[in-house]
Amino acid sequence: MSNFMEYKDKIAFHPGYYIKEIVDDSGLTQEDFAKRLDTTPKNLSLLIRGEQSLSIDIAMKLSRMLGTSVNYWLNLQNTYDALIAEFKSDEELEAERRVFEYFDYKYFRENFGLPDLPRNKDAQIKALREFLNVATLTVFTRRDMAAKFRGASDELPEADVTRANAMVQLAINEALRVEAPKYSKSKFEKVAESAAWFSQNRQDFYQCVKTAFEATGVILIALPSVPGAGVCGATKKVGQHVMLLVNEPKTAGDAFMRTLNFEIQNVKTGNFGISFRN
């Protein structure tokens, strides 16, 4: 590891860079300098190579030995840390810009009220990141981010993984806002067995099932499908509850009922995960 780092038109100098100059100018070996500084040669070597942060203890010893202030050395470390954080943040934004291309920002704007921000992708990325409540959009590229994928190829493209994870994240975030009792497997099974009863009133079907499930600790979330997500449904333990995701139904049609019944069985058996349509 180097005691300085270059990124674009900026350079971050580790305190070890300046300490090396002082050691070189002193005419002493690093070992002799370390003895005068009341530290070990290994610690001094790590510091000079930029592999160890400057501690308050070493900053104090340098100030006493060289007649400088403690803050002088601590400020060098703080400046270095801040620049490294800036470099990493900039690199992360570059990665986020690539991942952002997998999404249709219009979907989030129209369905969840995100600001328009036309022709300002970085602002859109920031808005989406904060809305989804993640440190970086790149977390959605991880196949194990939300839950296992059911019926999905091991060669699933990164774009599909990203969109599917984002849709499940939307559902999780909504589920976290719902107040419900602790999940009861026995209560849920009883309600699920009578779920067919609700289909007699198709107009109110979704709300009836949602209310009944919530009383058992299962939070039913229906979302308009994220474009390209390929998610049929999903189940996941969320705290003391279970989240059950289905695509938003226009009616309680056959496709919706198949997905709902499939995910009900997954909740019963504890087979939590994402049902992915290849």
Beta strands, then each sheet from edge to edge (+ up, - down):
strand 1: 4-7
strand 2: 10-13
strand 3: 149-150
strand 4: 218-223
strand 5: 231-238
strand 6: 241-247
strand 7: 273-276
sheet 1: 1+ 2-
sheet 2: 3+ 7+ 5- 6+ 4+
end
